[in-house]
Amino acid sequence: MLSIFINVIKALHISFEKGNIYKLLVVGLISLIICSSAYYYFESPVNPDLGVGDAFWWGFVTSTTVGYGDYFPVTLAGRIIATILMLIGISAFGFITAAVASIFVENRLKKGMGLVDVKIKDHIVVIGWNNKSKTIVHELAQDDRALEIVVIDERERLDLDYPNAYFVHGDPTKDETLRKANVQFANTVIVVADEKLVSEGMEDAKTVLICLAVDKLNTRIHLIAEVLNEENVSHFDRANVDDIIISNQMSSRIMVRSALYKNVSHALKELLTSTYGNELYECGVRDEDVGLTFKDLVCKYIEQFDAVILGIANGEIMVNPDKDRVVQKEDIIIYIAKDRMKGSHAGV
């Protein structure tokens, strides 16, 4: 909160300097002193109760055009002074109001144009913007409203309808752009294939370059990349990509399951969207569950949490492992439930 306040003060200072507001404030202060003094000089003879402090109070109230009416000029000279002070006050406060408003308008424009550096940490970065990216950002924002998301793309402007989503404009293969998105402190990066490229086969090449640039800045990050051509998987392995998603292969296999088993695709849609039904989650093993068999763990999760365990991750993913497998402390439980269990999280 303190850092936000400091940033606002800095922005006001810069805006005031650019608009010569400081000079205007000095002129306004001098005018207030002169006019208040002149008001006291002309009005005090006809108003014995008027003090010097009262005159300055009248001057400030008049310059802001508030006009409480507790003091008012009765002489011609006093009214002329009041008129001058009101004109000066309207001009000065109008410029100040415009300067403050311009800060917020400028920040809004910069945010939409992706020109603001991101300072958040442990966020998810989505690189590339298309229909797939829209779905990814929507699902992430719906799944966890506290999760902060940054989108990187080369388009000139992008307005995101989520309070926890930010846009960074630039070439994602360059360190400068990735640093603006604070990739070095991000938790996860998702790279979506750029299907706008004219040259066939260049989509995966650009994605690999982006992954290499990300891995250079943050070797601990969880890196996910979309691959269009399965033959290029080895290149992504060398770029230290954690999850390689072969999009055409995934969609083809879902269609095959749907053709063979009519209801499978509907179940997959429910599990893969956060807008309705049950979802896929993961969580670490509780201390009291260490040593249980997989069968016992499944029964416990159903009875206590109304959740179905799909598998266990421990170096490798084991979907529906042997029922007698003993649960270990390092295991990650992958489960299906209507809501995330307490202590469960999107990434481990």
N, C-alpha and C positions, 0 to 999 in steps of 0.2 A: 504493500500500500504506500509506503514511504517513497519507494522508487518511482511509482506512478506520479505522485505529487511533485517530486523533483523534476521529472520529465516534463510535466505540464508547466512548471515554473520556467524551465529552460526554453520551452517552445514559446511562452509568452515573451520572454526576454528577447528572443530572436525576432519575433513578430513586431515587438515595440521598436526595436532598432531599425528594422527595414522600413517601417511606416513612420519613422520620426516621431513616434508617440511620446518618447521621453522629452523631446523639445516642446511638444505641445502641452505636456503636463507642467513643465516649468513655466511656460507662458500663462497657462491657466491659473497656476498658483500665484504668480505675480499679479495677475489681473484680479484674483480674489482678494489679495491683500490690499491693493490700491483701491478697489471699489468698496470694500468693507470699511476701509479707513475714511474714504470720501463720504460714504453713507453716514457714518458716525458723526462726521464733521457737520454735515448739513441737517441731519435729523435730530441730533441730541438737543439743540436749542428748543425745539418744539416738543420734544419727548424726553423730559428729565429722567425718566426711569430707564432709558436706554443706556446700557453699559458697553464697554469695548468688546467684551466677550459676546454680548448679545448681537452686536453688529457683525462680528465674524460668523456667528451662527446663522444670522439672516443671510449673509453672503453665500455661505455654503449651501443652504437650503434653496436659495434662489438660483444659484448656478446649476443645481441638479434639476431645476424646474419642478421640485416637489411642492414648495410653497405652502407651509403649514398655516400661515396667516397669523402666527403669534406676534410677528413684527412686519410692518409694511410701511412704505414711504408715503409721506403726506405732502412733502415739498416737491416742486417741479424738478429741482436738481436731483433729489433722491429717486424720483421715478425714471429720470433719464439714466441714472447710474444702474438702476434695476434692469432696465431694458438692455443696456450694454452687457451686463453680467449674464443675463439670460441667453443672449445670442452667443456669447463666448462659451457658456456652459453647454448649450445644445451642440455646438460644434465639437468641443473637446470630448464630451462623453459619447457623442455619436461615433467619433473616430476610435475611441477606446473599445466601444461595443463591437464595432466592425472588426477591429484587430483580434479580439477574443474569438469572435464567431469564425473568422477566417482560419484560425488554428484547427478548429474541429472540422470545417469543410475541407481544408487541405489534407488533414489526416485521413478523412473518409475517401478522398480522391486517390491519395497515395496507396491506401489499402486496396482499393479496387484495381489499381494499376500495378499492384505487386511491388511497390517501391519501398515498403517499410521492412526493415530488418526484424526478423523474429528472434525474440529473446527467451522463449519458453524452452523447457527441457522435458525429456521422457515423452515426447510426442510422436505421432506417426506422420511420416512424410509420404505423400502420394505424388509420384513424378509422371507427368503426362496427363492431358485432359481430353477425354472423349466420353462416350456413353458408358463405357465400363468404369471409368473413373467416377462419374456421377453416381453410379450405383454403389461403388466402394465407399465414397465419402458419406453418402446417405446412410448406408448400413452401419458404418463406424459411428456416426453421430447419433443414430437411433439406439445403438447397442449400449453406449456409455456416454452420457451427456457431459461428463467431467473430462473425457478424453479430448485432448487438443490435436488438431489435424492441420497440416500445412500442405498445400498443393503447389507444385512447381510446374510451370509451363512457359512456353515462349510466346503465347498470345499476349496482346497488348493490355487486355483488361479481362477480369473475371470477378464477378460478384457472387459470393457464396452466401447462401441463405441460412447459415448456421453460425451462432455466436462463438462457437469454439473452433471455427475453421478460418484459416488465413491463406492468402495467395502471395506467392513470390514469383515475379517475372524474371526470366533469364534462361540461358542455355544450361541445362542440367549436367552437361558434361564438364562444365567449368567449376573449379573450386570456389570461385567468387560467388556464384549463384548458390551453391550448396551451403556455403557459410552463412549467406543471408537467411537461409531456412534453418540455420543452427543444426545441421545434420550431425555435426560432431557430438551433439548432446541428445540426439533423438533416440528413441527406443526401437523403432521399426521403420524401414523404408520399403515401399511398394512401387516397383517400376512397371508401368503399363507400356506395352509396345506402341510405338508411334506408327500408326497405319496410314498417316498422311504422306509419308515419304513416297516419292515417285518411283525411285529405283527399287525393283523387286529384290527382296532378300536383304535390304539394308536396314529393315526394322530391327532385326535381332542384333545386327552389328552396332547400332546406336545404343540399344539396351545394354549390351556388354560394356561399352565405353562408360555409360552412366554408372553401372555397377562397380567398375574398377575405380571410378572417381569417388564413389561413396565409400568403398572399402578402404581407400587410401586415407580418408578423413576419420573414419570410425571403424576400426577392425572388430569391435565388439557388437556392432549393430546387427539386428535380425533383418536380413536382406531377402526380399521376395521379388521375383522377376517373372514376367509373362514372356513365354517363348512361343513363337509362331511356327518355327521349323524344328522338329525333334532332332535333326542332325546337328544342331548347334548346341545341344545340351552340354557337351564337353567344354565348350568355351565358357559357359556360365559356371561350371564347376571350378575352373581355374580362376574365376573372378570371385570365388568364395561366397557364392549365392547359397543361402540356406534352404530356401524353398523355390524350386523351379516349377512353374505352372505352365504346362503345355496346353494352351487354350483350346486349340482345335481338337486335340486328343480328348480333353475333358468333355467337351460338348458332344463329341461323337459317341463316347462311351455312355453318357447319360441317355442319348437317343436310343442306343442299343438296348440298355436296361428297360427303357420305356416300351420298346417294341416287344421285348420278351415278356415283361411283367408290367401290366398296364398301370399299376398304382405306384410303382417305384419312383417315377419322376415326380409325382405329387408329394411323396414323403421327402424327397431330396429338396424340393422347393421350400417346404416348410422348415427344414433344418438349416437351410442356407440363407434364410431371410430373417431379419429381426423385427419385422412388422406384425407377425402373427404366429401363433402356435409355439411349439417347442424349438429350442435352439441348441447348438453345439457349444459346450464350454469345456474348460480345463481347470484343474486346481491341483495343488500339492497334496501329498498324503498327510493326513492327520496322524499325530504321534500314536494315538490309541489304535490306529488301523494297521500299523506296521506289524507284520507277522501273520495277519489273516490270509486265508487263501482267497483267490480271485472269486470263487463261488460265494464265500461268506461276505466278501466286500460288496458284491452285487446285491445280495439280499439286504444288507444293511442300508445301502443307498436307496433302495426301493422303499423300504419300510420307514426310514427316518427322514429322507429328503425328497421322496417321490421323484427320484432321478434314476435313469438307466445308464449304467456304465457301458460305454462302447469299446473302450480299450485302454491300454496303458502305454505311456512313453517313457523310455529310459535308455537314451542313446539311439534306439530304434523304436518305431511305432508297432505295437502289437495289438491288432484289432481282434477282439474276442479271444484272448489268450487261453491257455490250458486252465481248466477250472481249479486245478490243484497248485497253480503257480502262487508262490508266497509273495505278498506285497512287501516291497522294500521302501526304505525311507526316502530314497532319491526318485521314486516313481512319480510320474505325473498322470493324474486320472483324467481321461477324456470321457465326458458324460453328456447325456441328453436330458434337458429339463425345461420347464416353462420359464423359470427365472434363474439367474445366476445365484449359486449358493453363497452364503456369507463366507468371505475369505477366498472365494474363487476369483480369478482374474483372467484377462484376455491373453496374457503372455507370461511365460515364466523364464 
